[in-house]
């Protein structure tokens, strides 16, 4: 069984009396341990697809299987539990809490977990993750004291604190310079290859997409093609 399986996913929004179809029959599979880029321009449907993949939205029709469960049949509370247990999110805008230290930002998702961790255990786990992303000496720094690259590293550490099986990274380098972007994307590659985390990079940038092992292209709500970069005939 695939870790993620979408079967004929359609999403239509109702705007007044007008139906706006955004996804028009998307089917795709993602296996455990893959590093996949979902690539498309603004308006292609990639953000809507990411929200469905992340259990933040439900399709109008079709089946969304995640870790052997059909997500759209679950209640909102069950979806939230599944999301918190399996998925980590990294966003373009970092979404760190202001006037809060890097360590406290990483700890924050543990507030919503069912794990019965002591404060010491929470701090230890968060500190270990900050060390993992190269920020052991910045744990007590607030958002305003961190560079853009450091803020994204904190966001990555936060996304890992619940030991997710999947990371969804939505334009994760959109606010970073090219050198810092390269460092962040290499970090995703390491999390995939060393830790075995399944990663989906959502991007419009071909340069970002080529850090993945497979590129899935979406246009006008339909998948155009899928390119395996590790197979003969795939892009270099």
N, C-alpha and C positions, 0 to 999 in steps of 0.2 A: 504494500500500500504506500502511495506517495505521502509525503508529509503534508503537502498542499495539493488539492485537486479541484479545479474549477470546471464545471460542466455547463456549457451554454448559458453563461452568466449574462443577464440583461439588466440594465438599470435605466429607468425612465423617470424623469422629474416632471411634476405637474406645475406649470407656471400659468396661473389663472385658468383659462379654458384650453390651454395649449399643452400638449405632451412633448417633452424634449427628451428624446432617446440619447443617452450618453454612452452606454455600453450596449452593443448590438449582437451579442452572442459570442462571448469570450470563453474559450476552453484552453486550459493549460495545466501542466503538472510541474511541481517542484519537488525534487527528492531531498532526503535528509543529507546535509553536508554540502549542498550546492551554494555557489556564489553567483547570483543571477542579477543582471541589470534589466530593469523595465524602462525602456527608453521611448520617449515621445515628446512632441512639442506641446506648448500650452494649448489646451483645448482638445487634446487627443483622447482624453478619458483616463489618463494614467493616475491622476490623483483620486478619482472616483474608484478606480480599480484598487489602488493602495488602501483606501478606506475600507473596502470590502475585505481585502486580504487581511487587514489588521483588526477585523471584527468591530470596526467603528461604525459600519453601515451595513445594511442588508440589501441584497439584490432584489429587483422586482420579480425576477424569476430565475430559474437555474439552481444548481446545487454547488455549495461551497463546503468541501470536505477539508477538515484540518485535524491532523493527528487522529484519524479514524472516526471523527465525529462530523455529522452534517450540521454546520453552524446555524443555518437559517431556521432549523427546527428548535433551537434552544431559546429560552427566555432571555430577556436583556440581562438579567442578573447572572444567568449561567454563561452567557457570552462574556460578560465582564470578568468572571472568574477564570474562564479559559484564556482570555486575553492577558490577564495579569500573570497567569502561570506560565504561558508559553512564549509570549511575544514581548520584545523590547523595541522601543521606538527612538529614533534619532532624527531630529528635525533641522531644517536649514537655519532657523532662528534660535537654536539652542534651547529655548524655553526654560532657562534656569530661574530659580526664585531670587529676586533681588534682596539685598541686605541679609543674605544667607551664605554661609561658607560653602566651599566646595564639598567638604565632608557632609554637611547637613543636606545639601542637594542630592548627593548620592544616596544617603540614608532614606530620603523621603518616600520612595515607593514601598519600602518595607513596612510603612504604616498601614498599607492596604493588603498585606499578605497574611495568609493564615499561619505562617511560621511563627512559632512562639519563641521569638528571640529576645534575649536580654538587651539592655542598652549597650552593654560592653560588646556583645556579639555583633550587634548592628554596626557599631563604630569600627570594630575589627574588620568586618567584611568590606565596609566602605573604604577603609584605609588601604586594604589590600588591592582593591580595584583601582584606586587612585595611583597606587604604586605601579600597577600593571600598565596604566596609560601614561606613565612618566610624570606624574604630578604629586609624588609623595611629599615634596617640600612646599606644596601650595594648598594643602588641605584646609588651612585656616584662613585662606584668602576669599574675599567676597567677589561676586560677579564683576563689579566695577574695577577690581584690581587684577583681572585676568585678561589676557589677550583673546582675540577671537578663536585662535587655535586651541588655547587652553580651555576656553569655555566649551568648545566642542568635545574636547577630551573628557571634561567633567560629564557632559551629556552622555557620552559613550559609556563611561563608568556607571552612571546612573541606570542606563538601559540594561546593564549586565547584572545589576544587584540581585534580581530575582532568579538568576540562572536560566534565562530564556533559551528556548531551542531555536528561535527565529529572531533576527534583527531586521526591522524595516527601517531603512534610512532614506528619508525623503529629501532630495537635493542637499545632502549633508555637507557639501563644500561650497554651496552657493554664496556664502558670505566670507569666503576665505581667499587669500592670495594663492598663487599657483604652488609655491613651495610648501605652504602649510597644507594645501589640498592634497598634495602628493603624500605627505606624512600621514594624514588622516586615512586616505584610501589604502595605503600600505598597512595601516593598523587593521582595517577591515579584512584585508587579505590574510593577515596573521591570525585574527580571531577565527577565520574560516578554516585555514589550513592546520593550525595548531590546536585550537579548541574545538573544532568541528561544528561551529555554530552555522546554521543556515542563514544566509544573508541575501536580502533583496535590496539593491540600490535603485531608487526611483530617480531618474534624471532625464534632462533634455540634452545633456552634453556628451557627445561621442567620446571625448577624452576620459570622462569619468566611467562611462559604460565599459571601456576596454580594460578596466581593472577587474572586471568580472570574468567568469569562465564561460558564461552564456549570456547572450543579449536577446531579449524579447522586445520586439518593436510593436508599438501600438499607434494606430492612426485612425481618426474618425470613429473611435469606439470599436475597432476591430483589430485583431492581431494581424500584422503584416507578415512577419516571419520570425524565426528563432535561429540564431547563429551560435554554434558551439565553437568557441575560440580555440579549443584544444583538439579539434578534429581536422583532418586534411580537408582543405577547401574553406575552413573557417578563416576569419580575418586574422591578421597578424597582431 
